[in-house]
Amino acid sequence: VVEDELSRGLYASELRGLRGDGPSLHVARYAAPTLRRGEGYAAYLHNDAWYDASGPLALVNVWMVLNDRPPRNQLVFCAAAAADAAPSAARHMLHLPVGAARGKAVAFDPEMCWGRFYIFVSGQRNGAKRVLLHAATDLPWLSDEPRRSLEMRFTVQTTPEAADGVAPATLVSDSEAESDLGLLFNDLDV
């Protein structure tokens, strides 16, 4: 499904440009599916990976909400110039403080609930001029219910690679999941 959506979706022309007339695209699992509970306000928007030319073409998230009705905590998106976002200390991700998104278009689905899923590019090559940043943040006028969601991540590459054989999904809070992202939350001056 992910390969089909990527071959037809908005990012398809950029992926074709990265691989040129060369080999076909392959999708490999990046990590085990993660069940999350989310609530709270995001301090910044981010991408999940910022690859150099030797890395994958992109990192793709497949994100599903498990709530029967739209939760308070929503997945929000903002497109930005890569130059406007700050790299993490380890230079593996980009961040944009929420305040810097003022005046930019921020998109979310107020009907986000069970039965809907979102496939989006969450990591790109570091030569990209524009990036799609995302965050999960509370929008309290929608609901008082915390979010429950399932996230799956895949790399898009030109060489076939087997899935990594990681363990099945585990339930973690967003803060626990974020602690696995290395220096992401320890290197920001926000």
GROMACS elastic network, one bead per residue, 0.5 to 0.9 nm:
[ bonds ]
;  ai    aj funct       b0    kb
    1     4     6  0.51199   500
    1     5     6  0.61426   500
    1     6     6  0.85605   500
    2     5     6  0.51969   500
    2     6     6  0.60812   500
    2     7     6  0.85618   500
    2    27     6  0.74654   500
    2    60     6  0.83652   500
    2    62     6  0.80232   500
    2   119     6  0.75942   500
    2   154     6  0.84161   500
    3     6     6  0.51485   500
    3     7     6  0.61043   500
    3     8     6  0.87934   500
    3    25     6  0.77496   500
    3    26     6  0.72040   500
    3    27     6  0.63589   500
    3   156     6  0.84410   500
    4     7     6  0.52444   500
    4     8     6  0.65292   500
    4     9     6  0.84403   500
    5     8     6  0.53645   500
    5     9     6  0.55389   500
    5    12     6  0.86050   500
    5   119     6  0.79816   500
    6     9     6  0.50857   500
    6    10     6  0.77059   500
    6    11     6  0.66179   500
    6    12     6  0.56411   500
    6    15     6  0.84134   500
    6   119     6  0.86699   500
    7    10     6  0.87816   500
    7    11     6  0.80603   500
    7    12     6  0.51853   500
    7    13     6  0.84070   500
    7    15     6  0.84259   500
    7    16     6  0.86579   500
    7    25     6  0.85585   500
    8    11     6  0.80739   500
    8    12     6  0.58909   500
    8    13     6  0.87108   500
    9    12     6  0.53731   500
    9    13     6  0.83477   500
   10    13     6  0.71756   500
   10    14     6  0.83459   500
   11    14     6  0.54071   500
   11    15     6  0.62982   500
   11    16     6  0.87305   500
   11   120     6  0.88309   500
   11   121     6  0.77178   500
   12    15     6  0.51489   500
   12    16     6  0.61237   500
   12    17     6  0.85512   500
   13    16     6  0.50577   500
   13    17     6  0.61136   500
   13    18     6  0.87161   500
   14    18     6  0.62923   500
   14    19     6  0.88495   500
   15    18     6  0.50914   500
   15    19     6  0.64184   500
   15    20     6  0.83542   500
   15    25     6  0.83889   500
   15    57     6  0.70317   500
   15    58     6  0.81603   500
   15   156     6  0.87524   500
   16    19     6  0.53167   500
   16    20     6  0.56103   500
   16    21     6  0.76588   500
   16    22     6  0.89882   500
   16    24     6  0.89746   500
   16    25     6  0.86475   500
   17    20     6  0.50282   500
   17    21     6  0.83543   500
   18    57     6  0.71063   500
   19    22     6  0.56725   500
   19    23     6  0.69853   500
   19    24     6  0.79093   500
   19    25     6  0.80648   500
   19    57     6  0.81770   500
   19   157     6  0.87687   500
   19   158     6  0.70389   500
   20    23     6  0.82257   500
   21    24     6  0.85322   500
   22   158     6  0.81581   500
   23   158     6  0.58004   500
   23   159     6  0.75491   500
   24   157     6  0.84908   500
   24   158     6  0.58822   500
   24   159     6  0.80014   500
   25   156     6  0.65678   500
   25   157     6  0.56635   500
   25   159     6  0.73729   500
   25   160     6  0.81184   500
   26   155     6  0.81144   500
   26   156     6  0.57003   500
   26   157     6  0.52746   500
   26   158     6  0.57988   500
   26   159     6  0.65201   500
   26   160     6  0.56429   500
   26   161     6  0.75562   500
   27   154     6  0.61999   500
   27   155     6  0.56195   500
   27   157     6  0.64196   500
   27   158     6  0.86567   500
   27   160     6  0.76984   500
   27   161     6  0.78072   500
   27   162     6  0.89501   500
   27   163     6  0.87485   500
   28   153     6  0.87077   500
   28   154     6  0.53843   500
   28   155     6  0.53678   500
   28   156     6  0.67346   500
   28   157     6  0.79346   500
   28   160     6  0.77866   500
   28   161     6  0.60318   500
   28   162     6  0.62402   500
   28   163     6  0.52523   500
   28   164     6  0.78087   500
   29    32     6  0.75996   500
   29   152     6  0.79404   500
   29   153     6  0.62368   500
   29   155     6  0.64165   500
   29   161     6  0.88944   500
   29   162     6  0.78701   500
   29   164     6  0.63771   500
   29   165     6  0.85627   500
   29   166     6  0.89451   500
   30    59     6  0.80978   500
   30   152     6  0.80567   500
   30   153     6  0.53558   500
   30   155     6  0.58590   500
   30   163     6  0.74023   500
   30   164     6  0.69678   500
   30   166     6  0.89234   500
   31    34     6  0.83202   500
   31   152     6  0.70896   500
   31   153     6  0.60026   500
   31   154     6  0.73556   500
   31   163     6  0.87629   500
   31   164     6  0.73681   500
   31   165     6  0.87269   500
   31   166     6  0.65995   500
   31   167     6  0.87291   500
   32   151     6  0.87639   500
   32   152     6  0.68576   500
   32   153     6  0.77860   500
   32   164     6  0.85944   500
   32   165     6  0.82529   500
   32   166     6  0.55100   500
   32   167     6  0.60449   500
   32   168     6  0.59528   500
   32   169     6  0.57421   500
   32   170     6  0.82231   500
   33   150     6  0.66803   500
   33   151     6  0.56061   500
   33   153     6  0.73047   500
   33   167     6  0.86479   500
   33   168     6  0.67542   500
   33   170     6  0.74376   500
   34   149     6  0.81557   500
   34   150     6  0.55713   500
   34   151     6  0.52082   500
   34   152     6  0.65743   500
   34   168     6  0.84730   500
   34   169     6  0.51095   500
   34   170     6  0.56870   500
   34   171     6  0.64704   500
   34   172     6  0.72110   500
   34   177     6  0.82534   500
   35   148     6  0.72378   500
   35   149     6  0.56989   500
   35   151     6  0.65243   500
   35   169     6  0.64117   500
   35   170     6  0.58476   500
   35   172     6  0.61462   500
   35   173     6  0.80927   500
   36   147     6  0.77649   500
   36   148     6  0.56015   500
   36   149     6  0.52255   500
   36   150     6  0.62337   500
   36   151     6  0.77447   500
   36   170     6  0.84629   500
   36   171     6  0.58415   500
   36   172     6  0.51900   500
   36   173     6  0.52093   500
   36   174     6  0.59815   500
   36   177     6  0.80090   500
   37   146     6  0.68527   500
   37   147     6  0.54671   500
   37   149     6  0.65961   500
   37   171     6  0.78963   500
   37   172     6  0.68123   500
   37   174     6  0.62628   500
   38    72     6  0.88917   500
   38    73     6  0.61333   500
   38    74     6  0.85729   500
   38   136     6  0.74028   500
   38   137     6  0.80187   500
   38   138     6  0.85282   500
   38   146     6  0.59547   500
   38   148     6  0.64640   500
   38   149     6  0.80230   500
   38   173     6  0.64119   500
   38   174     6  0.56687   500
   38   175     6  0.85117   500
   39    72     6  0.73754   500
   39    73     6  0.53262   500
   39    74     6  0.87080   500
   39   136     6  0.79542   500
   39   137     6  0.67124   500
   39   138     6  0.60382   500
   39   145     6  0.88498   500
   39   146     6  0.56243   500
   39   147     6  0.65931   500
   39   173     6  0.89520   500
   39   174     6  0.80518   500
   40    73     6  0.70805   500
   40   136     6  0.82350   500
   40   137     6  0.58363   500
   40   138     6  0.53774   500
   41    73     6  0.82653   500
   41   136     6  0.76237   500
   41   138     6  0.53461   500
   41   139     6  0.83900   500
   42    45     6  0.72518   500
   42    97     6  0.87458   500
   42    98     6  0.72461   500
   42   135     6  0.64437   500
   42   136     6  0.64482   500
   42   137     6  0.50839   500
   42   138     6  0.78216   500
   43    96     6  0.86906   500
   43    97     6  0.59505   500
   43    98     6  0.56324   500
   43    99     6  0.82192   500
   43   135     6  0.88126   500
   43   137     6  0.87524   500
   43   190     6  0.73491   500
   44    95     6  0.63336   500
   44    96     6  0.52786   500
   44    99     6  0.78328   500
   44   100     6  0.85568   500
   44   101     6  0.87201   500
   44   134     6  0.85425   500
   44   135     6  0.70892   500
   44   190     6  0.82676   500
   45    76     6  0.84625   500
   45    77     6  0.78393   500
   45    78     6  0.76490   500
   45    94     6  0.84235   500
   45    95     6  0.57099   500
   45    96     6  0.51694   500
   45    97     6  0.62307   500
   45    98     6  0.62067   500
   45   101     6  0.83843   500
   45   133     6  0.54905   500
   45   134     6  0.50219   500
   45   136     6  0.84652   500
   46    49     6  0.89880   500
   46    85     6  0.83375   500
   46    93     6  0.71453   500
   46    94     6  0.55094   500
   46    96     6  0.62773   500
   46    97     6  0.86260   500
   46   122     6  0.83714   500
   46   132     6  0.81764   500
   46   134     6  0.54038   500
   46   135     6  0.65118   500
   47    50     6  0.75483   500
   47    93     6  0.58829   500
   47    94     6  0.55981   500
   47    95     6  0.68846   500
   47   121     6  0.85151   500
   47   122     6  0.51272   500
   47   123     6  0.55715   500
   47   124     6  0.82056   500
   47   131     6  0.77757   500
   47   132     6  0.69010   500
   47   134     6  0.63783   500
   47   135     6  0.86119   500
   48    59     6  0.74556   500
   48    92     6  0.78949   500
   48    93     6  0.56761   500
   48    94     6  0.75966   500
   48   122     6  0.53411   500
   48   123     6  0.51555   500
   48   124     6  0.85781   500
   48   133     6  0.85706   500
   48   134     6  0.89226   500
   48   181     6  0.86032   500
   49    58     6  0.79949   500
   49    59     6  0.67389   500
   49    91     6  0.89312   500
   49    92     6  0.55067   500
   49    94     6  0.75117   500
   49   122     6  0.68270   500
   49   124     6  0.63647   500
   49   125     6  0.82550   500
   50    58     6  0.85152   500
   50    59     6  0.89172   500
   50    87     6  0.83744   500
   50    91     6  0.72383   500
   50    93     6  0.50173   500
   50    94     6  0.69153   500
   50   123     6  0.56795   500
   50   124     6  0.54044   500
   50   125     6  0.56988   500
   50   126     6  0.53949   500
   51    54     6  0.76035   500
   51    55     6  0.54181   500
   51    56     6  0.68057   500
   51    57     6  0.76286   500
   51    58     6  0.76760   500
   51    92     6  0.69083   500
   51    93     6  0.84562   500
   51   123     6  0.73888   500
   51   124     6  0.60394   500
   51   126     6  0.54440   500
   51   127     6  0.86643   500
   52    55     6  0.55662   500
   52    56     6  0.82255   500
   52    57     6  0.89654   500
   52   124     6  0.87665   500
   52   125     6  0.57143   500
   52   126     6  0.55612   500
   52   127     6  0.77799   500
   53    56     6  0.78004   500
   53    57     6  0.80554   500
   53   125     6  0.67014   500
   53   126     6  0.76802   500
   53   127     6  0.82929   500
   54    57     6  0.88401   500
   55    58     6  0.83874   500
   55   125     6  0.77722   500
   55   157     6  0.81020   500
   56    59     6  0.73624   500
   56   124     6  0.82205   500
   56   125     6  0.76885   500
   56   155     6  0.62028   500
   56   156     6  0.58318   500
   56   158     6  0.77409   500
   57   123     6  0.85035   500
   57   124     6  0.64578   500
   57   125     6  0.61031   500
   57   155     6  0.74232   500
   57   156     6  0.54754   500
   57   157     6  0.53053   500
   57   158     6  0.76787   500
   58   121     6  0.67765   500
   58   122     6  0.74856   500
   58   123     6  0.52511   500
   58   125     6  0.65403   500
   58   154     6  0.84237   500
   58   155     6  0.57914   500
   58   156     6  0.51577   500
   58   157     6  0.72496   500
   59   120     6  0.86809   500
   59   121     6  0.59487   500
   59   122     6  0.54751   500
   59   124     6  0.64724   500
   59   153     6  0.68735   500
   59   154     6  0.57136   500
   59   156     6  0.61569   500
   60   119     6  0.68846   500
   60   120     6  0.56638   500
   60   122     6  0.53407   500
   60   123     6  0.67474   500
   60   152     6  0.83036   500
   60   153     6  0.56199   500
   60   154     6  0.51697   500
   60   155     6  0.61402   500
   60   156     6  0.72924   500
   61   118     6  0.77090   500
   61   119     6  0.56410   500
   61   120     6  0.54835   500
   61   121     6  0.63450   500
   61   122     6  0.61055   500
   61   123     6  0.88512   500
   61   151     6  0.67317   500
   61   152     6  0.56730   500
   61   154     6  0.64806   500
   61   155     6  0.89422   500
   62   117     6  0.69166   500
   62   118     6  0.56170   500
   62   120     6  0.67772   500
   62   150     6  0.81953   500
   62   151     6  0.57992   500
   62   152     6  0.50935   500
   62   153     6  0.62983   500
   62   154     6  0.81728   500
   63   116     6  0.88131   500
   63   117     6  0.55725   500
   63   118     6  0.51103   500
   63   119     6  0.64745   500
   63   120     6  0.83424   500
   63   149     6  0.70946   500
   63   150     6  0.58566   500
   63   152     6  0.64384   500
   63   153     6  0.86049   500
   64   112     6  0.87952   500
   64   113     6  0.80072   500
   64   114     6  0.73089   500
   64   115     6  0.78465   500
   64   116     6  0.64121   500
   64   118     6  0.65098   500
   64   148     6  0.87413   500
   64   149     6  0.54980   500
   64   150     6  0.51912   500
   64   151     6  0.64667   500
   64   152     6  0.87761   500
   65    68     6  0.84792   500
   65    70     6  0.85149   500
   65    71     6  0.86432   500
   65   112     6  0.68995   500
   65   113     6  0.53420   500
   65   114     6  0.54576   500
   65   115     6  0.77515   500
   65   116     6  0.70142   500
   65   117     6  0.69276   500
   65   147     6  0.72108   500
   65   148     6  0.60053   500
   65   150     6  0.64092   500
   65   151     6  0.87599   500
   66    69     6  0.88004   500
   66   113     6  0.65168   500
   66   114     6  0.50155   500
   66   115     6  0.81029   500
   66   147     6  0.76784   500
   66   148     6  0.53088   500
   66   149     6  0.51222   500
   66   150     6  0.71900   500
   67    70     6  0.66330   500
   67    71     6  0.67063   500
   67   112     6  0.85371   500
   67   113     6  0.53518   500
   67   114     6  0.54090   500
   67   145     6  0.84562   500
   67   146     6  0.85759   500
   67   147     6  0.66516   500
   67   148     6  0.59999   500
   67   149     6  0.75734   500
   68    71     6  0.85325   500
   68   113     6  0.56957   500
   68   114     6  0.52619   500
   68   115     6  0.85987   500
   69   111     6  0.76630   500
   69   112     6  0.74723   500
   69   113     6  0.51442   500
   69   114     6  0.70650   500
   69   143     6  0.85357   500
   69   145     6  0.85006   500
   70    73     6  0.85192   500
   70    74     6  0.82223   500
   70   109     6  0.89053   500
   70   110     6  0.67352   500
   70   111     6  0.55845   500
   70   112     6  0.50986   500
   70   114     6  0.82554   500
   70   142     6  0.70799   500
   70   143     6  0.68319   500
   70   145     6  0.79454   500
   70   147     6  0.81781   500
   71    74     6  0.67301   500
   71   110     6  0.87908   500
   71   111     6  0.88894   500
   71   112     6  0.74787   500
   71   113     6  0.72492   500
   71   138     6  0.85558   500
   71   139     6  0.85483   500
   71   140     6  0.88385   500
   71   142     6  0.69034   500
   71   143     6  0.55385   500
   71   144     6  0.68905   500
   71   145     6  0.50206   500
   71   146     6  0.56197   500
   71   147     6  0.51427   500
   71   148     6  0.81467   500
   72   137     6  0.80596   500
   72   138     6  0.52838   500
   72   139     6  0.53028   500
   72   140     6  0.53308   500
   72   141     6  0.74446   500
   72   142     6  0.55619   500
   72   144     6  0.54853   500
   72   145     6  0.55520   500
   72   146     6  0.57519   500
   72   147     6  0.66447   500
   73   136     6  0.62200   500
   73   137     6  0.50537   500
   73   139     6  0.60438   500
   73   140     6  0.77518   500
   73   142     6  0.87192   500
   73   143     6  0.84375   500
   73   144     6  0.88163   500
   73   145     6  0.79371   500
   73   146     6  0.60554   500
   73   147     6  0.53911   500
   73   148     6  0.89393   500
   74   108     6  0.70604   500
   74   109     6  0.77591   500
   74   110     6  0.78967   500
   74   112     6  0.75860   500
   74   135     6  0.80987   500
   74   136     6  0.52970   500
   74   137     6  0.54655   500
   74   138     6  0.61027   500
   74   139     6  0.67267   500
   74   147     6  0.74210   500
   75   107     6  0.86659   500
   75   108     6  0.61969   500
   75   109     6  0.77596   500
   75   112     6  0.85250   500
   75   134     6  0.69519   500
   75   135     6  0.57993   500
   75   137     6  0.66986   500
   75   138     6  0.89541   500
   76   106     6  0.66263   500
   76   107     6  0.56103   500
   76   109     6  0.79034   500
   76   133     6  0.84447   500
   76   134     6  0.55082   500
   76   135     6  0.54619   500
   76   136     6  0.61383   500
   76   137     6  0.73217   500
   77   105     6  0.84667   500
   77   106     6  0.55337   500
   77   107     6  0.51115   500
   77   108     6  0.64273   500
   77   132     6  0.67992   500
   77   133     6  0.57078   500
   77   135     6  0.67509   500
   77   136     6  0.89865   500
   78   101     6  0.74779   500
   78   104     6  0.71850   500
   78   105     6  0.62344   500
   78   107     6  0.64712   500
   78   131     6  0.84406   500
   78   132     6  0.59256   500
   78   133     6  0.52856   500
   78   134     6  0.62812   500
   78   135     6  0.88809   500
   79   104     6  0.79404   500
   79   105     6  0.75325   500
   79   106     6  0.77629   500
   79   130     6  0.68512   500
   79   131     6  0.57203   500
   79   133     6  0.60119   500
   79   134     6  0.86200   500
   80    83     6  0.82557   500
   80    84     6  0.67763   500
   80    85     6  0.74881   500
   80    96     6  0.86762   500
   80   101     6  0.84144   500
   80   104     6  0.80093   500
   80   129     6  0.86907   500
   80   130     6  0.55862   500
   80   131     6  0.55504   500
   80   132     6  0.65158   500
   80   133     6  0.72429   500
   81    84     6  0.53817   500
   81    85     6  0.71364   500
   81   128     6  0.86994   500
   81   129     6  0.58961   500
   81   131     6  0.62224   500
   81   132     6  0.88680   500
   82    85     6  0.54741   500
   82    86     6  0.81902   500
   82    94     6  0.80313   500
   82   126     6  0.84426   500
   82   127     6  0.87182   500
   82   128     6  0.68373   500
   82   129     6  0.53729   500
   82   131     6  0.56282   500
   82   132     6  0.89392   500
   83    86     6  0.75208   500
   83   129     6  0.74202   500
   83   130     6  0.81428   500
   84    95     6  0.88570   500
   84    96     6  0.72820   500
   84   100     6  0.86520   500
   85    94     6  0.57107   500
   85    95     6  0.52209   500
   85    97     6  0.83037   500
   85   131     6  0.87627   500
   86    91     6  0.88752   500
   86    93     6  0.83393   500
   86    94     6  0.53460   500
   86    95     6  0.51651   500
   86    96     6  0.63915   500
   86    97     6  0.89704   500
   86   188     6  0.88351   500
   87    90     6  0.77527   500
   87    91     6  0.50865   500
   87    92     6  0.70114   500
   87    93     6  0.56129   500
   87    95     6  0.62584   500
   88    92     6  0.62858   500
   88    93     6  0.55267   500
   88    94     6  0.60401   500
   88    95     6  0.71515   500
   88   183     6  0.69982   500
   88   184     6  0.58985   500
   88   185     6  0.86155   500
   88   186     6  0.89348   500
   88   187     6  0.62991   500
   88   188     6  0.72112   500
   89    92     6  0.78976   500
   89    93     6  0.87164   500
   89   183     6  0.67234   500
   89   184     6  0.76525   500
   89   186     6  0.87424   500
   89   187     6  0.58468   500
   89   188     6  0.82220   500
   90    93     6  0.78230   500
   90   182     6  0.82762   500
   90   183     6  0.66567   500
   90   184     6  0.80861   500
   90   187     6  0.87120   500
   91    94     6  0.75663   500
   92   184     6  0.85120   500
   93   123     6  0.78614   500
   93   184     6  0.73400   500
   94   131     6  0.88923   500
   94   133     6  0.81388   500
   94   184     6  0.88380   500
   95   133     6  0.77542   500
   95   184     6  0.86863   500
   95   188     6  0.83984   500
   96    99     6  0.81935   500
   96   100     6  0.64173   500
   96   101     6  0.72849   500
   96   133     6  0.79199   500
   97   100     6  0.53585   500
   97   101     6  0.70277   500
   97   190     6  0.69127   500
   98   101     6  0.52751   500
   98   102     6  0.73545   500
   99   102     6  0.56767   500
  100   103     6  0.82018   500
  100   104     6  0.84156   500
  101   104     6  0.53199   500
  101   105     6  0.78584   500
  101   106     6  0.77234   500
  102   105     6  0.82171   500
  102   106     6  0.88284   500
  103   106     6  0.88659   500
  108   111     6  0.88763   500
  108   112     6  0.82813   500
  109   112     6  0.52944   500
  110   113     6  0.87654   500
  110   142     6  0.72966   500
  111   116     6  0.87199   500
  112   115     6  0.85373   500
  112   116     6  0.64868   500
  112   117     6  0.82401   500
  113   116     6  0.60644   500
  113   117     6  0.84665   500
  114   117     6  0.80838   500
  120   132     6  0.84658   500
  121   124     6  0.73020   500
  121   131     6  0.88523   500
  121   132     6  0.70333   500
  121   133     6  0.89252   500
  122   131     6  0.85687   500
  122   132     6  0.68159   500
  122   133     6  0.70873   500
  122   134     6  0.76934   500
  122   153     6  0.87336   500
  123   131     6  0.82236   500
  123   132     6  0.82121   500
  123   133     6  0.88402   500
  123   155     6  0.87343   500
  124   127     6  0.82440   500
  124   128     6  0.69332   500
  124   131     6  0.73827   500
  124   132     6  0.88339   500
  125   128     6  0.59125   500
  126   129     6  0.83757   500
  128   131     6  0.68158   500
  136   174     6  0.88732   500
  138   141     6  0.88799   500
  138   142     6  0.88353   500
  138   146     6  0.86282   500
  139   142     6  0.60147   500
  139   143     6  0.77380   500
  140   143     6  0.58503   500
  140   144     6  0.65329   500
  141   144     6  0.81040   500
  142   145     6  0.89056   500
  143   146     6  0.82428   500
  150   169     6  0.86201   500
  157   160     6  0.72729   500
  157   161     6  0.83080   500
  161   164     6  0.85023   500
  162   165     6  0.83396   500
  163   166     6  0.81387   500
  165   168     6  0.89928   500
  167   170     6  0.83947   500
  172   175     6  0.79928   500
  172   176     6  0.58951   500
  172   177     6  0.61854   500
  173   176     6  0.51984   500
  173   177     6  0.62806   500
  173   178     6  0.85859   500
  174   177     6  0.50548   500
  174   178     6  0.60077   500
  174   179     6  0.86619   500
  175   178     6  0.50409   500
  175   179     6  0.63351   500
  176   179     6  0.52767   500
  176   180     6  0.71024   500
  177   180     6  0.55401   500
  177   181     6  0.73615   500
  178   181     6  0.53656   500
  178   182     6  0.81118   500
  178   184     6  0.78188   500
  178   185     6  0.74210   500
  179   182     6  0.65518   500
  179   183     6  0.83111   500
  179   184     6  0.81444   500
  179   185     6  0.74524   500
  180   183     6  0.87815   500
  180   184     6  0.89719   500
  181   184     6  0.58809   500
  181   185     6  0.78826   500
  182   185     6  0.76725   500
  182   186     6  0.82072   500
  183   186     6  0.51933   500
  183   187     6  0.58962   500
  183   188     6  0.88421   500
  184   187     6  0.60735   500
  184   188     6  0.73718   500
  185   188     6  0.63476   500
  186   189     6  0.87309   500
